[in-house]
């Protein structure tokens, strides 16, 4: 046993933090509609612990800024936070990526390492995403695409996928007004027909009411597959050829790109992809669009990916030479 753990004050602080994280999860669930809380969900969340009424907090190292962000949303005193001309030390405005994509990996491992239920990891990950959206707005990044739910994730236990669908619905519903005020546009890519009907309706409404916003374009990939994205693009083009709208010799990479689901943005190809949790793969995410993207991998689990980690990823990106197959400059 380490000397740190034998320290009674440190041990008490750790135990208190654990209880506060569980209280936060209980608060979110208490606000969820009753169909979202079947009896078996209590086992998924925590089979043994009882909750206590204590202040809400988080175990992630960027918890303070995130919890404050949740309270204030993306607006200050009823108005969006102004665009910041000043960047953190080491970043140059002219070298900032226009489009950042993120594979938000490691929520479950984060929870298990702390002896917490899996749902607690996803809740912490949602707070991390909220903070990342704020930083993108503040630092002038125009497009943020996040891999929220893969089409392969349906193979996970139903209680887990139900939890994720409920978390996505609550998160989008709770933040929608803040997104509108902050000038954030929402798009959702992926096969939404397999999502719960209330989620489908909410997605349609959110995309409609934010379609004219231009400060940040937040693209959320839900039930998304990069392979299926390319397949549906090819099918669409094939129909146009069949109908005589397109000639086979006119098919090129630009036409295919226009048929991909990322045609919702003027910048469909990410400049930078970040993947957390130490995995070194892209897992069927934006396969076509990532052809020339700079890749950044970090061992931090997604709930622990805070301001410092994002800054490090941006600094790494700005130190690279993007040649697109050409010679060194």
C-alpha positions in Angstrom: 0.0 0.0 0.0 1.4 3.4 -1.0 2.2 6.0 1.6 -0.3 8.3 -0.1 -3.2 5.9 0.6 -2.2 5.6 4.2 -2.8 9.3 4.6 -6.2 9.6 6.3 -6.9 13.0 4.9 -6.2 11.9 1.3 -8.3 8.7 1.8 -11.2 10.7 3.2 -11.0 13.1 0.3 -11.1 10.2 -2.3 -14.1 8.6 -0.6 -16.0 11.9 -0.5 -15.3 12.5 -4.2 -16.6 9.0 -5.0 -19.9 9.7 -3.1 -20.3 13.1 -4.8 -19.9 11.5 -8.3 -22.6 9.0 -7.4 -24.8 11.8 -6.2 -24.4 13.6 -9.5 -25.5 10.5 -11.3 -28.5 10.1 -9.1 -29.5 13.7 -9.8 -29.5 13.2 -13.5 -31.5 10.0 -13.3 -34.1 11.5 -11.0 -34.8 14.0 -13.8 -35.1 11.4 -16.5 -38.6 10.3 -17.7 -40.0 7.2 -16.1 -39.7 5.0 -19.3 -35.9 5.6 -19.1 -35.6 4.0 -15.6 -36.7 0.4 -15.7 -36.1 -1.7 -12.6 -33.1 -3.5 -14.0 -31.3 -0.1 -14.6 -30.4 0.2 -10.9 -28.1 -2.8 -11.2 -26.4 -1.3 -14.2 -25.8 1.9 -12.3 -24.8 0.6 -8.9 -25.9 -2.7 -7.4 -24.8 -2.0 -3.8 -24.3 1.7 -3.0 -27.0 4.0 -1.6 -26.8 7.7 -2.4 -26.5 10.5 0.0 -27.6 14.1 -0.4 -24.3 15.9 -0.9 -23.0 18.6 -3.3 -22.6 17.6 -6.9 -19.0 17.2 -8.1 -16.9 15.1 -10.5 -13.8 12.9 -10.2 -12.3 14.0 -13.5 -9.4 16.4 -13.2 -11.1 19.1 -15.2 -14.2 18.7 -13.1 -14.4 22.2 -11.6 -14.4 24.0 -15.0 -16.9 21.5 -16.4 -19.4 21.7 -13.5 -19.2 25.5 -13.7 -19.8 25.2 -17.5 -22.9 23.1 -16.8 -24.3 25.7 -14.5 -23.8 28.6 -16.9 -24.1 26.7 -20.2 -22.4 28.5 -23.1 -23.7 32.0 -22.2 -22.7 34.6 -19.8 -25.3 37.0 -18.4 -27.8 35.9 -21.1 -25.4 36.5 -24.0 -22.9 34.2 -25.8 -19.4 34.5 -24.6 -17.5 36.6 -27.0 -15.0 35.1 -29.4 -11.5 35.3 -27.9 -8.8 36.8 -30.1 -6.2 35.6 -27.5 -5.1 32.0 -27.6 -3.3 30.1 -25.0 0.5 30.4 -25.1 2.0 28.3 -27.9 -0.9 28.4 -30.3 -1.0 30.5 -33.5 -4.3 31.7 -34.9 -3.3 31.1 -38.5 -2.4 27.4 -37.8 -5.6 26.5 -35.9 -7.5 23.6 -37.4 -10.8 24.4 -38.9 -12.4 21.0 -38.3 -11.5 18.8 -35.3 -12.9 15.2 -35.0 -12.9 13.2 -31.8 -13.3 9.5 -30.9 -14.4 9.8 -27.3 -13.0 6.5 -26.0 -12.5 5.2 -22.4 -15.6 6.1 -20.5 -16.2 2.5 -19.3 -12.6 2.0 -18.4 -12.5 5.3 -16.5 -15.5 4.1 -14.4 -14.1 0.7 -13.7 -10.7 2.0 -12.6 -12.6 4.0 -9.9 -15.0 1.2 -8.9 -17.9 3.1 -10.3 -20.8 1.9 -12.4 -20.4 2.2 -16.2 -23.2 4.8 -16.4 -21.1 7.2 -14.2 -18.3 7.1 -16.8 -20.7 8.1 -19.6 -22.0 11.0 -17.5 -18.5 12.2 -16.8 -17.7 11.9 -20.6 -20.8 14.1 -21.4 -19.4 16.8 -19.1 -16.0 16.6 -20.9 -17.7 17.0 -24.3 -19.6 20.1 -23.0 -16.3 21.7 -22.0 -14.7 20.8 -25.4 -17.5 22.5 -27.2 -16.9 25.6 -25.1 -13.2 25.7 -26.0 -13.9 25.2 -29.7 -16.2 28.2 -29.6 -13.7 30.3 -27.6 -10.7 29.5 -29.8 -12.4 29.8 -33.2 -12.6 26.2 -34.4 -15.4 26.1 -36.8 -16.4 22.4 -36.9 -16.3 19.7 -34.2 -17.4 16.2 -35.1 -17.7 13.6 -32.3 -18.2 9.8 -32.5 -21.0 9.4 -30.0 -22.4 6.0 -30.9 -21.1 3.5 -33.5 -23.4 1.2 -35.4 -21.4 -1.6 -33.8 -22.3 -0.4 -30.3 -25.7 -2.1 -30.6 -23.9 -5.4 -29.8 -23.4 -4.1 -26.2 -25.9 -5.0 -23.5 -29.4 -3.5 -24.0 -29.3 -1.8 -20.7 -26.2 0.0 -21.7 -27.5 1.1 -25.1 -30.8 2.2 -23.5 -28.7 4.3 -21.0 -26.7 5.9 -23.9 -29.8 6.8 -25.9 -31.4 8.3 -22.8 -28.2 10.2 -22.0 -28.0 11.6 -25.5 -31.7 12.7 -25.5 -31.4 14.4 -22.1 -28.1 16.1 -23.0 -29.4 17.5 -26.2 -32.6 18.6 -24.7 -30.9 20.3 -21.8 -28.3 22.1 -23.8 -30.4 23.1 -26.9 -31.4 26.5 -25.7 -27.7 27.2 -24.8 -26.6 26.1 -28.2 -29.1 28.5 -29.8 -28.0 31.4 -27.7 -24.3 30.6 -28.4 -24.7 30.4 -32.1 -23.9 26.6 -32.3 -25.4 24.6 -35.2 -26.2 21.0 -34.6 -26.1 18.2 -37.1 -26.5 14.5 -36.5 -25.0 11.9 -39.0 -25.6 8.2 -39.1 -28.7 6.0 -39.5 -31.2 7.8 -37.3 -34.1 5.4 -38.3 -32.9 2.9 -35.7 -32.9 5.4 -32.9 -35.9 5.7 -30.5 -38.7 7.8 -31.9 -38.4 10.6 -29.3 -34.7 10.9 -30.1 -35.4 11.1 -33.9 -38.0 13.9 -33.3 -35.6 15.8 -31.0 -32.8 15.5 -33.6 -35.0 16.9 -36.3 -36.1 19.8 -34.2 -32.6 20.6 -33.0 -31.2 20.6 -36.5 -34.0 22.8 -37.7 -33.8 25.5 -35.0 -30.0 25.7 -35.2 -29.5 25.5 -39.0 -28.7 29.2 -39.4 -26.1 29.3 -36.6 -22.5 29.7 -37.6 -20.2 30.1 -34.6 -19.5 26.4 -34.3 -20.9 23.5 -36.2 -21.2 20.5 -33.8 -21.7 17.3 -35.8 -22.6 14.3 -33.7 -22.2 10.8 -35.2 -24.9 8.5 -33.8 -25.4 5.0 -35.1 -22.7 5.9 -37.6 -20.4 3.7 -39.7 -17.8 5.0 -42.1 -18.2 2.0 -44.3 -22.0 2.4 -44.5 -21.4 6.1 -45.2 -19.4 5.3 -48.4 -21.9 2.6 -49.4 -24.9 4.9 -49.2 -23.0 7.5 -51.2 -22.3 5.0 -53.9 -25.9 3.8 -53.9 -27.1 7.4 -54.3 -24.8 8.0 -57.2 -25.8 4.7 -58.8 -29.5 5.8 -58.8 -28.5 9.1 -60.4 -26.6 7.2 -63.1 -29.7 5.0 -63.6 -31.9 8.0 -63.9 -29.6 9.7 -66.4 -28.7 12.5 -64.1 -25.0 11.6 -63.8 -22.8 9.9 -66.4 -20.5 7.2 -65.2 -17.4 9.1 -66.5 -18.4 12.1 -64.4 -18.0 10.2 -61.2 -15.0 11.4 -59.2 -13.9 12.0 -55.7 -15.6 15.3 -55.5 -19.0 13.8 -56.4 -18.6 11.0 -53.9 -17.7 13.6 -51.2 -20.9 15.5 -51.9 -22.9 12.4 -51.3 -21.3 11.5 -47.9 -23.2 12.4 -44.7 -20.7 15.1 -43.9 -22.1 17.2 -46.8 -23.9 19.1 -44.1 -20.7 21.2 -43.6 -18.5 23.3 -45.9 -15.5 21.6 -44.2 -16.2 17.8 -44.4 -12.7 16.6 -43.9 -11.2 17.0 -40.4 -7.8 18.6 -40.1 -7.2 16.9 -36.8 -8.5 13.6 -35.3 -8.1 13.0 -31.6 -8.6 9.6 -30.0 -8.4 9.1 -26.3 -7.8 6.0 -24.1 -4.6 4.8 -25.8 -6.2 2.9 -28.8 -4.4 3.4 -32.1 -7.1 2.9 -34.6 -10.0 4.9 -36.2 -12.7 2.2 -35.7 -14.8 2.8 -38.8 -15.1 6.5 -38.3 -15.1 9.0 -41.2 -13.1 6.6 -43.3 -13.2 8.7 -46.5 -13.0 12.0 -44.8 -9.8 11.1 -42.8 -7.6 10.6 -45.9 -5.3 13.5 -45.1 -6.2 14.1 -41.5 -3.5 14.5 -38.8 -4.0 11.9 -36.1 -3.4 12.4 -32.4 -3.6 9.6 -29.8 -3.6 10.1 -26.0 -3.6 7.6 -23.2 -6.1 9.8 -21.2 -9.5 8.3 -20.9 -12.2 10.6 -22.3 -13.6 11.8 -19.0 -10.1 12.9 -18.1 -9.5 14.8 -21.4 -9.4 18.3 -20.2 -8.1 21.7 -21.2 -4.4 20.7 -21.0 -4.8 17.6 -23.1 -6.7 19.6 -25.8 -4.0 22.2 -25.8 -1.3 19.6 -26.2 -3.2 18.1 -29.2 -3.5 21.5 -30.8 0.2 22.3 -30.2 1.1 18.9 -31.8 -1.0 19.7 -34.8 0.5 23.1 -35.3 4.1 21.7 -35.3 3.4 19.3 -38.2 3.9 20.0 -41.9 0.8 19.1 -44.0 2.2 18.2 -47.4 -0.8 16.3 -49.0 1.7 14.1 -50.9 3.9 17.1 -52.0 7.5 17.9 -51.1 8.8 19.5 -48.0 8.4 23.2 -48.0 
